Amino acid sequence: MSIMDDYFDLDEGIRCHLPKMHHRFKKLTDWAFRMEVEADEMAARVEAYETILGIVHPEVRIGYKLLRKRRDGSYGPLFINRKQRVPVGRWLRAEAHRTKGFAYRPGWHILLSPEAPHLKKEPKNETRVWCRVAVSDFEEHERPENQGGKWLLAKNMIVLEEIG
């Protein structure tokens, strides 16, 4: 049962019978709502880690992916298939998209550390954030240091959490 389920009945009762207490009640319920949301987010992260530990793929690696964070809080790729939404805590299979001006390297492009000097500069009106991810069914791809060094090109990826 959610705190919100009981809120409206209590709010109406307090507003009618104890009007001076209504302000305190509102502050308390706002705090309780925030705690409930944080608990749900924590549960989703725990579930994501448990999912990783329970998978049957022979090898899973933790890496980092730079994603675009939209105004609504959702994540998406920086360049290829920009309209895609990348959820947290759910395994995603890579799709192959040929894009003019980019080398054709199908798979999720993952770095071993959250550093990509060639992608540091954010365009206007775009927020980029690093996310910790887990990948499976991947191959290593050597790149220059200014492009993050070694990449993992993965067929499967799960976003674990935003790290900054």
Buried (B, 14 or more C-beta within 10 A) or exposed (E): EEBEEEBEEEBEEBEEEEEEEBEEBBEEBEEBBEEEEEEEEEEBEEEBBEBBEEBEBEEBBEBBBBBBBEEEEBBBBBEBEEEEEBEBBEBBEBEEBEEEEEEEEEBBBBBBEBBBEEBEEEEEEEEBBBBBBBBBBBEEEEBEEEBBBBBBBBBBBBBBBBEE
